[in-house]
Amino acid sequence: MQVEEELARLSPEKNMLLTIGVFDGVHLGHKYLISQLKEHARQQNLLSGVVTFRQHPQAVLSPQTKLPFLTDLAERANLLKNEGVEAIITLSFTPELAQLSARQFLTLLKKYLRMHGLVIGHDFALGRNREGNTHSLRALGQALNFSVTVIPPVMINDEVISSTAIRKALANGDMRRVHNLVGRSFSLHGHVITGAGRGMELGFPTANLDIDSEQALPVNGVYATWAYIGGKAYPSMTNIGKRPTFGGSQPTVEVYVLDYHSDLYGHELTIDIVERLRDEKKFDTVEELKKQIASDVKQGRAILNSR
């Protein structure tokens, strides 16, 4: 069994208090749950640990439904570490794991991770057919001798903070709302690849990012962004879309880094998306496009200088 093989490689130094989930986005709701996990672990002299998954469960359970990720596995792990979690356990979510009952899975966690308790959200469920809800997990806890602590949801404007709410805000290009839900700007990162070179011809050289095809993106448009190069933040403008003026058909992410004049090809680039300026649109002439880009840059600078 793959999950048992992965768990058997681990050897925690002492008993653990765990939470389990994908934690896609590591948003404010996740952060609050983790803060409670750490506090309860401190009070009980246990290690705090997060069990997460390489694949989103929905990608295995409903492969026909595309669910782009907010944060890839590496970024997710880094964000969780930044929250002060003492151990991050990453498992492969496979059809085999999906068929485990809640009791079977938790028995494995007790055996290999020395689990003495679970800290979970109000709508949490695990195991085959999501049988392990908060009610049944409490019963299992009594049977298998582990504690279950249920954490209430975090809400903004009467709405529960969730990855679904963040995806909805992205689809609307509402980056301020995304920031409010996540607690930080939404980021994209990728290698800079060779593009068509049109940005250079227009006088606004852009870096084309090779973004993972499974990465969630804001709706097409022009955005004020910060670009991080060598640990320094540069104001930038980012176009997400298909470049309709030039008859493009494939979505691209193009970043014009202001006040930076060195070659970025082959470099890894991270951008924080701050605010959406406008829709992507098709211009009748190149001159009209150049004029609009100049206006976008002016507006973008003003937005970034005010933050």
Phi, psi and omega in degrees: 000124187297317182298322179291323178297318180293318180292327183293341179283349184261149179213081180300146184283340175205178183298151190236149168251124189242153161235156187227137175166175178283320181058039179293122181096337184041061185274185185297327176295316176299317183297321179294316179301317181293323178298322177289322175303311182296318181293316179295322178295319179298315182296329184258005181056046178243158172284140174269132182219147175244125172262118179231180190231145178293321179251147173290132180309324182296330179294335178268318185281328180224069186299340179285345180261115180279126179231093181296146183273150176276322177224134178286174188299318182295316179293320179300314180297320180295318179294321178295320177298320180296337177278356174091016176293136184280333180215135175241118182251116183254121180246153173279123177273105185245165174304327178296314179296321181298336181272354178289141172287164177301318180298316181298314183294315182291329175297321177295320179294322177294320184291313189260334182251002180055044182291126176247355179186159177239140170242120189225162175279169186295333183251019184290145172206148177215171179089170181307128180060026179055038184290335184272074177273182185300323181292309183289331178292325176297320178295319178295323179299320178293322182287322185257001176067058168217152182275155176229120178243123182258127183259131180292159182288157172262133186235149172230124180053046177066016178240135178291131175291128182206163175297327178297317179296324179292317178298323178296317179295321176298317181297336178265357182069021183270082187287334176293320178292320176302314180300318181295326181281323185271327184093007178198169177291150176284133185245150170231148175212151180181170176284146175277123182243165180289131177251201182280349179080010183290328179300318178297318179297327181279349183092008179228077184298130183246153173259122179270122183266134175272091184270138176306134183296342179267001181284133174291138180235151170295162178301152181307142179161187179251132188231145168278129187220164168251133177250135183253117182229120179058034178081002180248142180267130178242138173297144183206164174240138182232130174255125176247118182160203189246010179052063186297334179298330182253016176071028181290152180234342181256137180294139178227160172238110183244129184244124173258109183272116181286144174064027177225130191234009179267164181287133180251358184303132178087349179279158171271131183233135175244136177234142170258125183267119189263310185204145177273130181269316186195170172291155166286139181216161178266129178258148182287328181225159177296325180297320177297320179297314180300318179296319180293320179298317178300319177294320178299316181299316179298314180294319180297318177301316181298318180295312183292325179291340181270354184260000000 
